Amino acid sequence: MNGGGGALVFFCLATGAALGCLFLLFSAVQLAFHAGKLTCALLDVFYCCLCAAVVFLCALAVDHGRLRLLQAACQLLGGWAAVASLSPFVSGAAKRLRKIFCKVSAFFRRRCAFLTAHFRRRKPKPAKKRKKTGKRPKKAQKKT
């Protein structure tokens, strides 16, 4: 790290916080849209690739491409601080967004049901129920 220690530490903390906010954005997308296992895995791989690219670019900017422990520690600290402080708000907002999305989609499903009614499967009619007479056959007694 070439001089200007305070500015470089702040730069590394800020990039770590930005990566933490990006993590929260991806987790909010997963919560809001009921992401399955495959979508979750793809978002995680995409996030890891973005993190690697950002850390590499920061290493280029800070020390000519050499990753130093101080840079990595500051980025981890910034990411942890962002996730720890904003996680409750983001998860609550994602849950509210999911509720709003469900209500809007239910409204449109009810209003536009006549358009898709002929595409739905018809439920089979239930079988007739047999009435019980209440009489039970007697058990055969053993002859000894």
C-alpha positions as a printed NumPy array, in Angstrom:
array([[  0.   ,   0.   ,   0.   ],
       [  1.651,   3.11 ,  -1.235],
       [  1.093,   5.93 ,   1.236],
       [ -2.205,   7.508,   2.254],
       [ -3.043,   4.748,   4.727],
       [ -6.265,   6.287,   6.003],
       [ -7.706,   6.815,   2.552],
       [ -6.812,   3.292,   1.456],
       [ -8.346,   1.749,   4.581],
       [-11.517,   3.755,   4.028],
       [-11.546,   2.676,   0.347],
       [-11.241,  -0.987,   1.336],
       [-13.957,  -0.64 ,   4.006],
       [-16.248,   1.056,   1.478],
       [-15.77 ,  -1.644,  -1.152],
       [-16.416,  -4.309,   1.487],
       [-19.607,  -2.521,   2.52 ],
       [-20.674,  -2.328,  -1.119],
       [-20.142,  -6.084,  -1.477],
       [-22.158,  -6.627,   1.712],
       [-25.01 ,  -4.552,   0.303],
       [-24.825,  -6.57 ,  -2.918],
       [-25.127,  -9.748,  -0.835],
       [-28.212,  -8.323,   0.871],
       [-29.703,  -7.422,  -2.508],
       [-29.268, -10.995,  -3.753],
       [-30.738, -12.442,  -0.557],
       [-33.711, -10.063,  -0.822],
       [-34.332, -11.242,  -4.392],
       [-34.249, -14.847,  -3.166],
       [-36.721, -14.092,  -0.373],
       [-39.07 , -11.978,  -2.455],
       [-39.437, -14.341,  -5.383],
       [-39.319, -17.728,  -3.603],
       [-36.096, -18.726,  -5.335],
       [-35.553, -22.444,  -5.648],
       [-32.327, -24.329,  -5.089],
       [-31.09 , -23.856,  -8.636],
       [-31.77 , -20.104,  -8.651],
       [-30.133, -19.774,  -5.248],
       [-27.035, -21.62 ,  -6.473],
       [-26.813, -19.496,  -9.625],
       [-27.117, -16.263,  -7.644],
       [-24.422, -17.461,  -5.226],
       [-22.025, -18.313,  -8.056],
       [-22.714, -14.947,  -9.708],
       [-22.11 , -13.159,  -6.381],
       [-18.809, -14.976,  -5.843],
       [-17.643, -14.042,  -9.346],
       [-18.534, -10.387,  -8.723],
       [-16.701, -10.434,  -5.39 ],
       [-13.6  , -11.913,  -6.989],
       [-13.628,  -9.265,  -9.697],
       [-14.088,  -6.41 ,  -7.205],
       [-11.324,  -7.688,  -4.909],
       [ -8.984,  -8.055,  -7.888],
       [ -9.743,  -4.537,  -9.115],
       [ -9.231,  -3.156,  -5.616],
       [ -5.899,  -4.97 ,  -5.377],
       [ -4.89 ,  -3.354,  -8.666],
       [ -5.887,   0.073,  -7.396],
       [ -4.347,  -0.288,  -3.956],
       [ -1.05 ,  -2.112,  -4.472],
       [ -0.451,  -2.836,  -8.178],
       [ -2.25 ,  -6.189,  -8.164],
       [ -0.899,  -7.613,  -4.893],
       [ -3.549,  -8.594,  -2.366],
       [ -2.498,  -7.578,   1.111],
       [ -3.903,  -8.894,   4.376],
       [ -4.948,  -5.394,   5.457],
       [ -6.987,  -4.967,   2.279],
       [ -8.733,  -8.321,   2.666],
       [ -9.386,  -7.756,   6.384],
       [-10.839,  -4.289,   5.774],
       [-13.098,  -5.581,   3.002],
       [-14.315,  -8.438,   5.197],
       [-14.948,  -6.026,   8.066],
       [-16.871,  -3.626,   5.812],
       [-18.98 ,  -6.444,   4.352],
       [-19.747,  -7.885,   7.776],
       [-20.725,  -4.446,   9.122],
       [-23.116,  -3.822,   6.224],
       [-24.758,  -7.246,   6.476],
       [-25.04 ,  -7.179,  10.267],
       [-26.558,  -3.703,  10.379],
       [-28.934,  -3.844,   7.398],
       [-30.039,  -7.492,   7.376],
       [-33.197,  -7.089,   9.54 ],
       [-34.447,  -4.196,   7.424],
       [-33.799,  -5.946,   4.122],
       [-35.459,  -9.206,   5.159],
       [-38.515,  -7.315,   6.442],
       [-38.75 ,  -5.304,   3.235],
       [-38.437,  -8.474,   1.137],
       [-41.246, -10.149,   3.075],
       [-43.471,  -7.093,   2.625],
       [-42.646,  -7.013,  -1.073],
       [-43.579, -10.701,  -1.354],
       [-46.943, -10.038,   0.352],
       [-47.679,  -7.134,  -1.973],
       [-46.714,  -9.209,  -5.014],
       [-48.977, -12.067,  -3.859],
       [-51.917,  -9.723,  -3.319],
       [-51.494,  -8.074,  -6.712],
       [-51.163, -11.396,  -8.504],
       [-54.225, -12.773,  -6.675],
       [-56.206,  -9.704,  -7.721],
       [-55.289, -10.199, -11.373],
       [-55.904, -13.948, -11.183],
       [-59.43 , -13.323,  -9.905],
       [-60.145, -10.611, -12.477],
       [-58.725, -12.518, -15.428],
       [-59.886, -16.018, -14.476],
       [-62.317, -16.134, -17.395],
       [-59.351, -15.98 , -19.811],
       [-57.683, -19.092, -18.449],
       [-60.692, -21.066, -17.216],
       [-60.814, -23.419, -20.191],
       [-57.108, -24.33 , -19.786],
       [-57.468, -25.675, -16.245],
       [-57.955, -29.325, -15.48 ],
       [-61.334, -30.239, -14.229],
       [-61.464, -31.986, -10.89 ],
       [-63.033, -35.424, -11.023],
       [-66.316, -35.735,  -9.234],
       [-66.026, -37.452,  -5.885],
       [-67.253, -41.037,  -5.628],
       [-70.587, -41.647,  -3.952],
       [-70.365, -42.317,  -0.288],
       [-71.817, -45.573,   0.942],
       [-74.047, -45.453,   3.924],
       [-73.197, -47.617,   6.886],
       [-75.997, -49.709,   8.305],
       [-74.486, -49.916,  11.746],
       [-74.763, -53.691,  11.915],
       [-71.593, -55.665,  12.195],
       [-71.388, -59.317,  11.329],
       [-70.838, -61.585,  14.307],
       [-67.478, -63.168,  14.674],
       [-67.357, -66.903,  14.279],
       [-66.832, -68.595,  17.636],
       [-64.304, -71.341,  17.967],
       [-65.654, -74.812,  18.676],
       [-63.661, -76.743,  21.194]])
